[in-house]
Amino acid sequence: MKECKRIAVLFSGKGSNFSHIVKALHPDEAEVVVALTNNPAAGGIEVAKEAGIPLEIVDSKVYDSRKAFDREVVERLQRYAPDLTVLAGFMRILTPVFTENVKAVNLHPSLLPRHKGLHAIEKSYHDAHDTGGVSVHWVTSELDAGEIILQKEISKEGLTLEAYDRKIRQTEKEALVEAIRRVL
């Protein structure tokens, strides 16, 4: 029997991508050894509790700098010794304190390098391209600029912004699990 890889999942919101990782991979293909959020009100906290996954809440608002916050996150993650850290809707720009110490992948709702940063779904929907999509990439100190692990393309034809948004969010879940499997 092969050794199960250990992953950490970081999230900021509802935790829908985190929940999908738990359903698809945990504990048979990859053990989620810790979930970490920067938002004490994040919906994903319930996902961790229901799955019995150790949870770390590191409120980014109480730190005086990004570096101080990142130092605390790195320290907490290192206690769990994950093979891979997965950013699944983790809404923080990370400093080299994090990026140089943690092997991490990020999910982004556009076909990078298009539409880095916030509001990528809306920007992608309104751009001149016939397709949009999602990317999973390695985390580096440059925002949404790490080497791409995989991308999934979606046609925008005939879709309202709301329908496109739903399709992107569903595709994100599939892409993230596929990328985790590929990396591990």
Order of alpha helices (4+ residues) and beta strands (2+ residues): beta-alpha-beta-alpha-beta-alpha-beta-alpha-beta-alpha-beta-beta-alpha
